[in-house]
Amino acid sequence: MASFLAKRITLMIVTMLCASFVVFAVSEFTPGSVARRTLGPYATQQQVDLLSQRMHANDPLMVRYGHWLGVLAGVMPDPLEDPANGLGFTDPRGSRYFGNFGYSTLYKLPVNDVMWKRLGHTAILAGIAFALIVPLSMLFGILSGLKEGGPLDRILSVVCITFTSIPEFASGVFLVTLFVILWPVLPGTSPLDASEGGQWSIASQLVLPVAVLVLYDFGYVARMIRVSMIGVMEKPYIRTAILKGLNPRQVILGHALRNAMIAPFTVLLLQINFLIGGVVVTEMVFAYPGFGRMLLDSSMFGDIATLEAATLVTVFVAVVTQFLGDLGYMLLNPRIRVR
């Protein structure tokens, strides 16, 4: 186990380094200089040249990447926070600390002050949605798999396919029309601020965004569980358990369910990646101050520092979920041995 963990952690670090280099290289080759994007369109060329010199913008790519990585690791101070630049960029954590993603030109704040708050908002939304998606998809998938080809299977399959086929913006508009305009029982926006939301509580502001994510996502997972459940129920050991006189509940919970969840386990973990970085549409429809909306705003504004930080966070989430998937396989399938 120790060897397995060491290998996986090493692979995670290498993956993050490769991803960070790709993200940095792509951002460096975007139109316009970093200094110009930082200072804005009204800065003089002399100011741009001076900041470019302080940021080592004319050095080779690998040298610039080394400087950027040094600032991120806390080995080097952030050149943007040098008082001699006259930019007024200040970070309460100082100019040298681990995880220094720089300064956001869009929000006029350190990236950490913006990103982690927005990520926390999205984590709340994703956590509630995931807590509903898992039991709903398992219930629909197991019932469909046990009644393959029957009326219940067909009804549940139609429901899952229908909800999955409806885009998020369409279901969002439909729910707003239904529960905000026709029957005004819920708020149409989710600013996560009781003062901005009027008489609506924070909990009520989360209802519609969570409903959109659950309706869009649970059907796909349920279909994966259904297929896996059908395959497991045809195995010889299931027939043997039934012939031995075990009741259906013991057969399903004790033998079929655990093996049926091995394949869909990866699909469930992939939903975490989607719920963290792929909920841009939902957050825009409901004006939700989350991570996905921050990504969109930063890309439209050209806030490179925030985009780099957000991309690395999404890659880190993907790498961690993959690691958790490997551990989950080991728990679900005892035949997997770590060497």
C-alpha positions in Angstrom: 0.0 0.0 0.0 2.8 2.4 0.9 4.5 1.8 -2.5 1.2 2.3 -4.3 0.5 5.6 -2.5 4.1 6.8 -3.2 3.7 6.1 -6.9 0.3 7.7 -7.2 1.4 10.9 -5.3 4.5 11.1 -7.5 2.4 10.8 -10.6 0.0 13.4 -9.3 2.9 15.9 -8.8 4.3 15.2 -12.3 0.9 15.6 -13.8 0.4 19.0 -12.0 3.8 20.2 -13.1 3.1 19.3 -16.8 -0.4 20.9 -16.5 1.1 24.0 -15.0 3.6 24.3 -17.8 0.9 23.9 -20.5 -1.3 26.4 -18.8 1.5 28.9 -18.4 2.7 28.5 -22.0 -0.8 28.9 -23.5 -1.3 32.1 -21.4 2.0 33.5 -22.5 1.3 33.1 -26.2 -2.1 34.8 -26.0 -2.3 38.1 -27.9 -0.9 41.1 -26.0 1.9 41.3 -23.5 1.3 40.3 -19.8 2.5 43.8 -18.8 0.0 45.5 -21.0 -2.9 43.3 -19.8 -1.9 44.0 -16.2 -1.6 47.8 -16.6 -4.6 48.2 -18.9 -5.0 50.0 -22.2 -4.3 53.5 -20.9 -0.8 52.8 -19.7 2.1 54.4 -21.5 4.6 52.3 -23.5 7.3 53.3 -21.0 5.3 51.9 -18.1 4.7 48.7 -20.1 8.4 48.3 -20.9 9.4 48.9 -17.3 7.0 46.3 -15.9 8.0 43.8 -18.6 11.6 44.2 -17.5 10.7 43.7 -13.8 8.6 40.6 -14.7 11.3 39.2 -17.0 8.9 39.1 -19.8 11.6 39.1 -22.4 13.4 36.0 -21.1 13.1 32.6 -22.7 9.9 30.6 -22.0 11.5 28.2 -19.6 13.1 31.0 -17.6 9.8 32.8 -17.3 8.1 29.5 -16.3 10.7 29.1 -13.6 10.0 32.6 -12.3 6.3 31.9 -12.3 6.7 28.6 -10.6 9.0 30.1 -8.0 6.4 32.7 -7.1 3.7 30.0 -7.0 5.9 27.9 -4.7 6.8 30.9 -2.4 10.5 30.7 -3.3 10.5 34.1 -5.0 8.5 37.3 -4.3 5.8 38.4 -6.7 7.2 41.1 -8.9 3.8 42.8 -9.2 3.8 43.6 -5.5 7.1 45.5 -5.7 6.2 49.1 -4.5 8.6 50.5 -7.1 6.1 49.5 -9.8 3.5 51.9 -8.5 0.7 49.5 -9.1 -0.6 49.4 -5.6 -0.9 45.6 -5.6 -0.8 44.3 -2.0 -1.5 40.9 -0.6 -2.2 40.6 3.2 -0.2 37.3 3.1 2.9 39.0 1.8 4.7 38.8 -1.5 6.2 35.4 -0.9 4.1 32.4 0.2 3.2 29.0 -1.1 0.2 29.1 -3.4 0.7 32.7 -4.5 -1.3 32.9 -7.8 -0.7 36.6 -8.2 -3.1 39.5 -8.5 -6.5 39.6 -10.4 -6.7 42.5 -12.8 -10.5 42.0 -13.1 -11.4 41.9 -9.4 -8.5 44.2 -8.2 -7.7 41.7 -5.5 -5.2 38.8 -4.9 -6.4 35.8 -6.8 -6.6 33.7 -3.6 -9.0 36.2 -2.1 -11.3 35.8 -5.1 -10.9 32.2 -6.2 -11.2 30.3 -2.9 -14.4 32.2 -2.0 -15.9 31.4 -5.3 -14.8 27.8 -5.1 -16.4 27.5 -1.7 -19.7 28.7 -3.2 -19.5 26.2 -6.0 -18.5 23.5 -3.5 -21.8 24.1 -1.6 -23.8 23.9 -4.8 -21.9 20.8 -6.0 -22.0 19.0 -2.6 -25.8 19.4 -2.3 -26.3 18.3 -5.9 -23.9 15.3 -5.6 -25.7 14.2 -2.4 -28.9 14.0 -4.4 -27.5 12.7 -7.7 -26.0 9.6 -6.1 -29.1 8.1 -4.4 -31.4 9.1 -7.2 -29.2 7.6 -9.9 -28.6 4.4 -7.8 -32.4 4.0 -7.2 -33.4 4.5 -10.9 -30.4 2.5 -12.2 -31.0 -0.5 -9.8 -34.8 -0.6 -10.4 -34.3 -0.4 -14.2 -31.6 -3.1 -14.1 -33.7 -5.5 -12.1 -36.7 -5.0 -14.4 -35.0 -5.0 -17.7 -37.4 -4.7 -20.6 -40.4 -4.3 -18.4 -42.8 -1.3 -18.1 -40.9 0.1 -15.1 -37.6 -0.1 -17.0 -39.0 1.7 -20.0 -40.6 4.4 -18.0 -37.5 5.1 -15.9 -35.3 5.0 -19.1 -37.5 7.5 -20.8 -37.4 9.8 -17.8 -33.6 9.6 -17.5 -33.0 10.1 -21.3 -35.4 13.0 -21.4 -33.8 14.9 -18.5 -30.3 14.3 -19.7 -31.2 15.5 -23.2 -32.5 18.9 -22.0 -29.6 21.5 -21.8 -29.0 23.2 -18.5 -30.1 26.7 -19.8 -33.4 25.2 -21.1 -34.3 23.5 -17.8 -33.2 26.6 -15.9 -35.5 28.8 -18.0 -38.3 26.3 -17.6 -38.0 26.1 -13.8 -37.8 29.9 -13.5 -40.9 30.2 -15.7 -42.7 27.6 -13.6 -41.6 28.5 -10.0 -40.7 32.2 -10.3 -43.2 33.7 -12.8 -46.3 31.4 -12.8 -46.0 30.3 -9.2 -43.7 32.8 -7.4 -42.6 30.4 -4.6 -38.8 30.6 -5.3 -36.3 33.3 -6.2 -35.1 33.6 -9.8 -31.5 34.5 -8.9 -29.1 33.1 -6.3 -26.6 35.8 -5.2 -26.1 34.0 -1.9 -26.8 37.3 -0.1 -30.0 37.6 2.0 -29.9 41.4 1.5 -29.8 41.1 -2.3 -32.2 38.2 -2.4 -34.9 40.3 -0.7 -37.1 38.1 1.4 -35.6 34.9 0.1 -33.3 32.9 2.4 -30.0 31.4 1.3 -31.5 27.9 1.3 -34.3 28.9 -1.0 -31.8 30.5 -3.4 -30.1 27.2 -3.8 -33.2 25.2 -4.7 -33.4 26.0 -8.5 -29.6 25.8 -9.3 -29.4 22.4 -7.5 -32.6 21.2 -9.2 -31.1 22.0 -12.7 -27.9 20.2 -11.9 -29.6 17.1 -10.5 -32.1 16.9 -13.4 -29.4 17.2 -16.0 -26.9 14.8 -14.4 -28.6 12.0 -12.5 -30.1 10.4 -15.7 -26.8 9.8 -17.3 -25.4 8.1 -14.1 -28.5 6.1 -13.7 -28.2 4.7 -17.2 -24.6 3.6 -16.5 -25.7 1.9 -13.3 -28.6 0.2 -15.1 -26.3 -1.3 -17.7 -23.8 -2.5 -15.1 -26.7 -4.0 -13.0 -28.1 -5.9 -15.9 -24.6 -7.5 -16.6 -24.1 -8.5 -12.9 -27.6 -10.0 -12.6 -26.7 -12.4 -15.4 -23.6 -13.8 -13.7 -23.6 -17.4 -12.5 -22.9 -16.5 -8.8 -26.2 -14.5 -8.8 -28.2 -17.5 -10.0 -26.4 -19.6 -7.5 -27.3 -17.3 -4.7 -31.0 -17.3 -5.8 -31.0 -21.1 -6.0 -29.6 -21.4 -2.5 -32.7 -19.7 -1.2 -31.5 -16.2 -0.4 -34.2 -13.6 -0.5 -34.0 -10.9 -3.2 -32.8 -8.2 -0.8 -29.8 -10.3 0.3 -29.0 -11.1 -3.3 -29.1 -7.5 -4.4 -27.4 -5.8 -1.4 -25.0 -8.6 -0.5 -23.9 -9.8 -4.0 -25.1 -7.7 -6.9 -24.9 -4.1 -5.8 -21.2 -4.1 -4.8 -20.1 -5.6 -8.0 -22.4 -3.6 -10.1 -21.0 -0.3 -8.7 -17.4 -1.0 -9.8 -17.8 0.3 -13.4 -20.2 3.2 -12.5 -17.8 4.3 -9.7 -15.6 6.2 -12.2 -18.7 7.8 -13.7 -19.8 9.0 -10.3 -16.4 10.5 -9.6 -16.3 12.3 -12.9 -19.5 14.1 -11.8 -17.3 15.9 -9.2 -15.2 17.3 -12.0 -18.3 18.5 -13.8 -19.9 19.9 -10.7 -16.8 22.0 -9.8 -15.7 23.3 -13.2 -18.5 22.6 -15.6 -21.5 24.4 -14.0 -20.8 27.7 -15.9 -24.2 27.7 -17.6 -26.2 27.1 -14.4 -24.3 29.7 -12.5 -24.8 32.3 -15.2 -28.6 31.6 -15.5 -29.1 32.1 -11.8 -26.4 34.8 -11.3 -24.7 32.4 -8.8 -21.3 33.8 -7.6 -19.4 30.6 -8.2 -16.2 29.2 -9.6 -17.6 28.6 -13.1 -18.9 32.1 -13.4 -15.6 33.4 -12.3 -13.9 31.4 -15.0 -16.1 32.9 -17.7 -15.8 36.4 -16.5 -12.0 36.1 -16.2 -11.7 34.7 -19.7 -13.8 37.4 -21.2 -11.8 40.1 -19.4 -8.4 38.5 -20.1 -7.5 38.0 -16.4 -4.7 35.6 -17.0 -3.6 35.2 -13.4 -7.1 34.1 -12.4 -7.5 31.8 -15.4 -4.2 30.1 -14.7 -5.1 29.5 -11.0 -8.6 28.3 -11.8 -7.3 25.9 -14.5 -4.7 24.4 -12.1 -7.4 23.9 -9.4 -9.7 22.0 -11.9 -6.7 19.8 -12.9 -6.0 19.2 -9.3 -9.6 18.1 -8.7 -9.4 15.8 -11.6 -6.2 14.2 -10.4 -7.5 13.7 -6.9 -10.7 12.1 -8.1 -8.7 9.7 -10.2 -6.7 8.8 -7.2 -9.8 8.3 -5.2 -11.2 6.1 -8.0 -8.2 3.8 -7.7 -8.7 3.5 -4.0 -12.4 2.9 -4.5 -11.7 0.1 -7.0 -9.5 -1.6 -4.3 -12.3 -1.4 -1.8 -15.1 -2.6 -4.2 -13.1 -5.4 -5.8 -10.9 -7.5 -3.4 -9.3 -9.2 -6.4 -7.3 -6.1 -7.2 -4.0 -6.3 -5.4 -1.5 -3.5 -5.0 2.1 -4.4 -5.6 
